[in-house]
Amino acid sequence: MIFDAIIIGTGAGGGTMAHQLAHAGWNLLIIERGDFLPREKENWDAASVFQKGQYNCGETWIDQKGKPFEPGTHYFVGGNTKFYGAALLRLREKDFGEIEHYGGLSPAWPLKYQDFQPYYQKAEELFEVHGQRGEDPLEPPEKNPYPYPAVSHEPNIASIADKLKKEGLNPFHLPLGVRLNEKHKENSLCIRCDTCDGFPCLADAKSDAHHICINPILNLPNVKLLTKTKALKLIEKNGQITEVQTDQGNFQAKTFIVSCGAINSAALLLRSNVANSSDQVGRHYMCHNNSAIVALSKDKNPVIFQKTIGVNDFYFGADDSKYPLGHIQLLGKVKAGMLGADAPFFTPKFVLDWMADHAMGWWITSEDLPDPNNRVLIKDDQIHLHHYPTNMEAHERLLKKLKHILSVSGHRIHFPNSAYLAKQIPIAGVAHQVGTARFGHDPKTSVLDIHCRSHDINNLYVVDGSFFPSAGAVNPALTIIANALRVSDHLCQK
């Protein structure tokens, strides 16, 4: 059987592509290397998720120094959206142009914000994003409101927001993809629990690609999903991809859509020796400069659903900084099991419990700049990931800004915590992976055209974070989803 399209991967990009093409009547084969994530008590157990790594991929990759590490990535239906924090923000309008940073230049995109704007709106609708327009002074132009009202602040969080406003900052309700109905709680899947950020959702209330995109199409007669099936190689013949070789057999299609995540998509292309006349496949890997900071207070933290504040006042600079610094947001509830992932083995449990009860987690993101030497390589069929940090001065300056925020909010003690990323930071923290098959007009300097189709092979598309020419400084998920909607429109019109 020859399918209209084979989609490899079911995360933010692949899941969205599958949802759109399935409803457009395409005969689809969806290939996912993982299985459905089991619903079990351990979904919400911090020790199981963070310390034991129960849901980690279990693979070993090699860094630029030749050292092995376990990447913080997950292979399940829904991809990494099963574990993401569901903060769904648009890139700023200026992010699509060339920007000078402390570490160098962030290149312009071949398209502008206006090309993505209608698809951002559709992405927010599809993934049920809750937010409030007009609070973030740097938000890009949009005349339509968010499809759902902002997730409300709990009293302690509202108090922090008020304190930040008195400091002249503009805290805003963080746009979140959660299936929440605060007005009619009896109809709400989301229960505003304390195990959302970094956990899979036991209540199926997170707007992940599994529940938003894949589940609704599984009963359609034109859709076939293969789980526990790993794509090994794309087979090229006469300038076309004719089939994909998997560990469960070979499959044919007219169009192939690779959506394995920026690292694994590059790895598949490299293993297949296709779409790389530019020698750019795997290069320009970016993952953001991220830090998770745990702040302690003498007062107990009663907040349950904590991740509702964002701050972008320093996104493009500050009074004492002519260059961009980045984005700040609250993290989900800090658990003792998260702190235990970093603590010495002899740390008493009551100490970790006390710290967690008095803790509040913050997340800062600065832009990681594209560098051709930051790249994915395949050696002896194993992924090698080379990454040398860029633009760290901006990140250090942003951390100083956060420390001021912590003093204003009443948190005097703070220390970095890696549990939200992975135990080995920064190389293993690949949640924001982008850039390994950048799109552009010039086949000599880019892998994909503006429709995310290979310059070399006209029936091959890459639709995940790979296409980013630059990373911006907000979570990439919404841009990946919006781009998938844009590419699916192009394919349907074609």
C-alpha positions in Angstrom: 0.0 0.0 0.0 1.2 3.5 -0.8 0.0 6.1 1.7 -0.6 9.7 0.8 1.8 10.7 3.5 3.9 9.0 6.2 4.5 11.2 9.3 7.4 10.1 11.6 6.8 11.4 15.1 3.7 12.5 17.1 4.9 15.5 19.1 4.0 19.2 18.6 5.0 19.2 14.9 4.1 15.7 13.8 0.9 15.4 15.9 -0.4 18.7 14.5 0.4 17.7 10.9 -1.4 14.4 11.5 -4.5 16.1 12.9 -4.8 18.6 10.0 -4.0 16.2 7.1 -6.3 13.5 8.6 -9.2 15.8 8.7 -8.4 16.9 5.1 -8.9 13.3 4.0 -5.2 12.3 3.5 -4.5 8.6 3.8 -1.9 8.6 6.6 0.5 6.3 8.2 1.8 7.7 11.5 5.0 6.2 12.9 5.9 6.6 16.6 9.0 4.9 18.1 7.4 5.0 21.6 4.2 3.6 23.0 1.2 5.3 24.7 2.4 6.5 28.1 0.8 4.4 30.8 -1.6 6.0 33.1 -0.4 5.2 36.6 0.2 6.7 40.0 3.9 7.3 39.1 2.8 9.9 36.6 2.5 12.3 39.5 5.3 11.0 41.7 8.3 13.4 41.7 10.8 10.8 42.8 9.7 8.5 39.9 9.7 11.2 37.3 12.8 13.2 38.4 15.0 11.0 40.5 14.4 7.6 39.0 13.9 8.8 35.5 11.1 6.3 35.0 9.9 7.8 31.7 13.3 8.8 30.3 14.2 7.4 26.9 17.0 5.3 28.3 19.4 6.1 25.4 23.0 7.1 25.6 24.4 10.0 23.5 27.9 11.4 23.4 28.9 15.0 24.0 31.6 17.1 22.4 34.2 15.8 24.9 33.4 12.2 24.2 31.5 11.7 27.4 28.2 9.7 27.4 25.0 11.1 28.8 21.3 10.3 29.0 19.3 13.0 27.2 16.3 14.5 28.8 13.9 13.5 26.1 10.9 11.1 25.9 9.6 8.7 23.4 5.8 8.4 23.7 2.7 9.2 21.7 2.6 12.9 22.0 6.4 13.2 22.1 7.9 15.7 24.6 4.6 17.5 24.9 3.6 14.7 27.4 6.1 16.3 29.8 6.3 19.9 28.8 5.2 22.7 31.1 2.5 23.8 28.5 3.7 27.5 28.4 2.7 28.4 24.9 4.0 31.8 23.9 4.5 33.4 20.5 7.9 34.6 19.4 8.1 38.4 19.6 7.6 40.3 16.3 11.3 41.5 16.4 12.5 37.9 16.8 11.8 37.3 13.1 14.4 40.0 12.2 18.1 40.2 12.7 19.0 41.1 16.3 22.4 41.9 17.9 23.2 40.1 21.2 26.1 40.1 23.6 27.2 36.9 21.9 26.7 37.9 18.3 24.0 38.1 15.8 20.7 36.3 15.7 19.8 35.9 12.0 16.6 37.1 10.4 14.0 34.5 9.4 13.0 34.2 5.7 9.4 34.9 6.8 8.0 37.6 9.1 5.7 37.5 12.1 2.8 38.4 9.9 3.2 35.2 7.9 2.8 33.2 11.2 0.2 35.4 12.9 -2.9 33.6 11.6 -1.4 30.3 12.4 -0.5 31.4 15.9 -4.1 32.2 16.4 -5.2 28.8 15.1 -2.5 27.1 17.3 -3.8 28.8 20.4 -7.3 27.6 19.5 -6.3 24.0 18.8 -4.2 23.7 21.9 -6.8 25.5 24.1 -4.4 28.2 25.3 -5.5 30.3 28.3 -4.2 33.9 28.4 -4.9 37.6 28.6 -4.0 40.0 25.8 -2.6 43.5 26.7 -0.7 42.6 29.8 2.7 41.8 28.2 4.0 45.1 26.7 6.2 43.1 24.2 3.5 40.7 23.0 3.3 40.7 19.2 0.2 42.2 17.4 -3.0 40.3 17.7 -6.5 41.8 17.6 -8.3 38.6 18.7 -8.4 37.5 22.4 -7.0 34.3 23.6 -9.5 31.4 23.1 -9.8 30.8 26.9 -9.4 33.2 29.9 -6.1 33.4 31.7 -5.4 30.9 34.5 -6.1 32.8 37.6 -3.3 33.6 40.2 -3.6 32.0 43.6 -3.5 34.7 46.4 0.2 34.4 47.1 1.0 34.6 43.4 -1.3 37.6 42.9 0.6 39.3 45.8 4.0 38.7 44.0 2.5 40.1 40.8 1.4 43.2 42.7 4.9 43.7 44.2 6.5 43.4 40.8 4.1 46.0 39.4 5.2 48.4 42.2 8.8 47.9 41.0 7.7 49.1 37.6 7.6 45.6 36.0 4.8 44.2 33.9 4.1 40.7 35.1 1.5 38.9 32.9 -0.6 35.8 33.1 1.5 33.1 31.5 -0.3 31.6 28.4 -0.9 28.0 29.3 -2.2 25.0 27.4 -4.3 23.4 30.0 -7.9 22.0 29.7 -9.3 24.1 32.5 -12.7 25.5 33.2 -12.5 27.6 36.3 -16.1 28.9 36.0 -17.6 25.5 35.8 -15.2 23.2 37.6 -17.5 20.2 37.3 -16.7 20.3 33.5 -13.0 20.9 33.9 -10.5 18.2 33.2 -7.8 20.2 34.8 -7.9 20.3 38.6 -5.1 22.8 39.1 -2.9 20.2 40.7 0.7 20.6 41.9 2.1 18.0 39.5 1.8 19.7 36.1 5.1 21.2 35.0 7.5 18.4 34.0 5.0 15.6 34.8 2.7 13.7 32.5 -0.9 14.5 33.3 -2.8 11.7 34.9 -6.1 13.6 34.4 -5.5 14.0 30.6 -5.9 17.7 31.2 -2.7 19.0 29.6 -2.9 20.2 26.1 -0.4 17.7 24.7 -0.2 16.5 21.1 -1.5 13.0 22.2 -4.8 14.2 23.5 -5.3 17.3 21.3 -4.1 15.9 18.0 -3.7 12.1 17.9 -6.6 10.8 19.9 -9.3 12.6 17.9 -8.2 11.0 14.6 -7.5 7.4 15.6 -10.9 6.3 14.7 -10.8 7.8 11.2 -10.6 5.2 8.4 -7.8 7.1 6.6 -5.4 7.0 9.6 -3.1 4.2 10.8 -0.8 4.6 13.8 2.1 2.3 14.4 3.6 2.6 17.9 6.9 1.0 19.1 8.2 1.4 15.5 11.5 3.2 14.9 12.3 4.8 11.6 15.8 3.7 10.7 16.4 5.1 7.2 14.7 7.1 4.4 15.2 5.4 1.0 15.8 7.7 -1.9 15.4 6.8 -5.6 15.6 9.1 -8.5 15.5 12.2 -6.3 12.4 11.1 -4.3 11.9 9.4 -1.0 10.1 6.2 -1.9 9.9 4.4 1.4 11.0 4.5 5.0 12.8 1.5 6.5 11.7 0.8 10.1 12.4 -2.0 12.6 9.0 -3.3 11.7 9.4 -3.3 8.0 9.4 -0.8 5.1 6.5 1.5 4.2 5.8 3.6 1.1 4.2 7.0 0.6 3.9 9.9 -1.8 5.0 12.4 0.8 7.2 12.0 3.8 7.1 14.2 6.9 9.9 13.9 9.4 8.9 15.2 12.9 11.2 13.4 15.3 12.4 16.5 17.2 15.3 18.6 16.0 18.0 16.1 17.2 16.4 12.9 16.0 15.2 14.4 12.7 18.7 15.5 11.9 20.0 12.0 13.0 17.5 10.3 10.6 18.5 12.5 7.7 22.2 11.9 8.4 21.7 8.1 8.7 19.8 8.2 5.4 22.4 10.4 3.7 19.7 12.6 2.2 18.7 16.3 2.0 22.2 17.4 2.9 23.8 19.0 -0.2 24.3 22.1 1.9 26.2 20.3 4.6 23.8 22.0 7.0 21.9 19.1 8.4 22.5 18.8 12.1 24.3 22.1 12.3 23.2 25.3 14.2 21.7 23.3 17.1 20.1 25.5 19.7 18.5 24.7 23.0 18.2 28.0 24.8 20.2 29.1 27.8 17.9 27.9 30.6 18.2 28.0 34.4 15.7 26.7 37.0 16.1 28.6 40.2 14.6 27.5 43.5 13.9 30.3 45.9 13.4 29.8 49.6 11.3 31.9 52.1 10.9 31.7 55.8 7.2 31.5 55.2 5.5 28.3 54.0 4.4 28.4 50.4 0.7 27.3 50.2 0.4 27.7 46.5 -0.7 24.6 44.5 -0.8 25.6 40.9 2.1 28.0 40.7 3.1 28.5 37.1 1.0 31.6 36.2 3.4 34.6 36.0 5.6 35.6 33.1 7.9 38.7 32.9 9.3 40.0 29.6 10.5 43.4 30.7 14.1 42.4 30.0 13.4 40.5 26.8 15.0 43.0 24.5 17.2 44.7 27.1 17.2 46.9 30.2 18.3 50.3 31.4 21.7 48.9 32.1 21.8 46.5 29.1 21.6 47.6 25.4 21.2 44.0 24.3 18.4 41.4 24.9 18.4 39.4 28.1 15.5 37.1 27.9 12.3 35.8 29.5 11.3 35.0 33.1 8.5 32.8 34.3 7.3 30.9 37.4 7.7 27.1 37.4 5.3 24.5 38.8 5.3 23.5 42.4 8.6 22.4 43.8 8.6 18.9 45.2 11.1 17.2 47.5 11.7 14.6 44.9 12.9 17.2 42.5 15.3 18.7 45.1 16.5 15.2 45.9 17.7 14.7 42.4 20.4 17.3 43.1 21.0 16.8 46.8 23.8 14.7 48.4 22.6 11.2 49.0 22.9 11.7 52.8 20.5 14.7 52.9 17.7 13.8 55.4 14.2 13.6 53.9 12.8 16.0 56.4 15.3 18.7 55.2 14.1 18.2 51.6 10.5 18.3 52.7 11.0 21.5 54.6 12.8 23.1 51.7 10.1 22.1 49.2 7.4 23.5 51.6 9.1 26.9 51.6 10.2 26.9 48.0 9.2 28.7 44.8 10.6 27.8 41.4 11.5 30.3 38.7 12.7 29.7 35.2 14.8 32.0 33.1 15.5 31.7 29.3 18.0 33.6 27.2 18.6 33.2 23.5 21.1 30.5 22.4 22.7 31.7 19.1 23.2 29.5 16.1 26.7 28.2 15.6 27.6 25.7 12.8 29.8 23.9 15.3 26.9 23.2 17.6 25.6 20.2 15.9 24.2 16.6 15.7 26.5 13.9 14.3 26.2 10.2 13.8 29.2 8.0 14.6 28.9 4.2 14.7 25.1 4.7 14.5 25.1 6.7 17.8 24.0 10.3 18.3 26.8 12.7 19.1 25.6 16.1 20.3 28.1 19.0 20.3 27.1 22.1 22.1 29.2 25.0 23.2 27.2 27.6 25.1 26.7 31.0 23.4 25.5 34.4 24.6 26.0 33.6 28.3 26.6 37.2 29.3 22.9 37.9 28.6 21.9 34.9 30.8 24.1 36.0 33.7 22.6 39.5 33.5 19.1 38.1 33.4 19.9 36.0 36.5 20.8 39.2 38.3 17.5 40.6 37.4 15.8 37.6 38.8 17.7 37.8 42.0 16.2 41.3 42.4 12.8 40.0 41.8 13.3 37.3 44.4 14.3 39.9 47.0 11.2 41.9 46.2 9.0 38.8 46.5 10.4 38.0 49.9 12.6 35.1 48.8 16.1 35.7 50.2 17.8 32.4 49.5 18.1 31.0 46.1 20.1 28.3 44.3 20.0 26.7 40.9 18.2 23.4 40.5 18.5 21.1 37.4 15.5 18.8 38.1 13.3 20.6 35.6 15.8 19.9 32.8 17.9 16.8 33.5 20.6 15.8 36.0 23.4 16.7 33.6 23.1 20.3 32.5 23.4 21.9 30.0 24.0 19.2 27.4 21.3 16.8 28.5 18.6 19.5 28.7 17.3 19.2 25.2 13.6 20.1 25.8 13.9 23.3 23.7 15.9 21.7 20.8 15.7 23.7 17.5 17.7 24.7 14.5 19.2 21.5 13.0 17.6 21.8 9.5 17.0 25.5 9.2 14.7 26.9 6.5 15.6 29.6 4.0 15.6 30.7 0.4 19.2 29.7 -0.4 19.8 25.9 -0.8 23.5 26.5 -0.1 22.9 27.8 3.4 19.7 26.1 4.4 18.2 22.6 4.4 14.5 23.5 3.8 12.6 26.0 1.7 10.1 28.3 3.3 7.4 25.6 3.3 9.8 23.3 5.2 10.3 21.1 2.2 13.8 19.8 1.5 15.6 21.9 -1.2 17.0 18.6 -2.5 14.0 16.3 -2.4 10.6 17.6 -3.3 8.5 15.0 -1.4 10.4 15.4 1.9 9.3 17.8 4.7 10.7 18.4 8.1 8.2 19.8 10.5 9.4 20.2 14.1 11.8 22.6 15.8 14.5 21.8 13.2 13.4 24.7 10.9 14.2 27.5 13.3 17.0 29.9 12.0 17.1 31.4 15.5 15.7 30.4 18.8 14.2 33.6 20.4 13.9 33.4 24.2 10.4 31.8 24.7 9.3 28.2 24.8 9.3 27.0 21.1 6.3 24.7 21.3 3.7 27.2 20.0 5.8 28.2 17.1 6.3 24.6 16.1 2.6 24.0 16.3 1.8 27.2 14.3 4.4 26.2 11.7 2.9 22.7 11.3 -0.5 24.3 10.7 1.1 26.6 8.1 2.8 23.7 6.3 -0.3 21.5 6.4 -2.2 24.4 4.7 0.5 24.5 2.0 0.3 20.8 1.5 -3.5 20.8 1.2 -3.5 23.7 -1.2 -0.8 22.0 -3.2 
